[in-house]
Amino acid sequence: MDSRAVSVVVTIDTEEDNWFPARDGVSVENIRRVPRLQALFDRHGIRPTYLTTYQVIIRPWAASMLAEIHHSGRGEVGAHIHPWNTPPFSEPFTPANTSFKNLPAELQAEKLETLTAAIRSGTGIQPLSFRAGRWSISPTVIRVLAQAGYRTDTSVLPYVFWPTVDDPPSFHRTPTAPYRLAPDSDLQTPVADGAIVEITPTVGFTRWPWTMYGPLNKALRVKLLRPLHVPGILARLGALDCIELSPESTSLRDMRRLTDVAVRHGVTTLNMFFHSGPLMPGKSPFVNSTEQLEEFLRRIDLYFTYLRSRTAIEPLTLSELGERVRGSARVSNEGLSVAV
């Protein structure tokens, strides 16, 4: 067992049942399954952050459920914006406008205020943490967040590259631990006194250093090389295996492999991430049956059993970790904080 404590956060996109963007016919029945998930986390002492959309939080029963978790200290309620069904609707409903960063800054601010006010009204909580839907983050969004009083973000998805997706996230120089961002600054460059703390979801490789393999992974996925299937070949050989710490997309074995590399090389923060949709079979691409749901929950349970056997952990909510980083003495250019 490694003796160094690792800060552990779990960030959940707590959202409607509709996997594809929709303004009409929106339902949120998967949220009724949150208590079972929370009970699993309670057994491990994990305190998840429920990053909540507007369509969820305007349902009084859902807001009450999430508020109880927050006020009991067993988790946190933050904000998760789906701009396509968060008022005001002054923009056309087009694929481009489902990306928050594509909207004018004024409209970003208006939609964020709608979501923030709904969370305050429904739960009595002033949200401090945020994730953009579809990982749609930009320097302008960081400025809007800071102006709205948010302090922690988890929208920068490192190392993942989807060349077939319109407007994909593309962050391949991302620090390996929390860092601070200033409004309108480069989203991958730490700023000593930045207004927003960035806590990226944990994504890495089976080889170290991740910051070297990230740009290589992107380079091998460009159109010229993609038909050669080089990344897939290297992954099967164990040479360039990009792994997400997410029970949706990653096996228990691979989450363990990623954790072993991280702990061995002194990574100080782990951020598991997933959606609430899999809690109800058929509401996401990841869980389509009761059997798959049981396996999904079992994977989470066994992962935290393994993690606790592997290293000392400190479970924190997203904003708690953000405040820890904010108060630390320094964060190096690699993002390895001396205080977390």
Secondary structure as UniProt FT lines:
FT   STRAND          2..14
FT   HELIX           29..33
FT   HELIX           34..44
FT   STRAND          49..52
FT   HELIX           54..57
FT   HELIX           60..71
FT   TURN            72..73
FT   STRAND          76..81
FT   HELIX           83..85
FT   HELIX           96..98
FT   HELIX           100..102
FT   HELIX           105..123
FT   STRAND          129..132
FT   HELIX           133..135
FT   HELIX           139..147
FT   TURN            148..149
FT   STRAND          152..153
FT   TURN            163..164
FT   STRAND          179..181
FT   TURN            183..184
FT   TURN            187..188
FT   TURN            192..193
FT   STRAND          196..198
FT   STRAND          203..205
FT   HELIX           210..219
FT   TURN            220..221
FT   TURN            223..225
FT   HELIX           226..228
FT   HELIX           230..236
FT   TURN            237..238
FT   STRAND          242..244
FT   TURN            247..249
FT   HELIX           252..264
FT   TURN            265..266
FT   STRAND          269..275
FT   HELIX           277..279
FT   TURN            281..282
FT   HELIX           290..310
FT   STRAND          311..315
FT   HELIX           318..326
FT   TURN            333..334
//
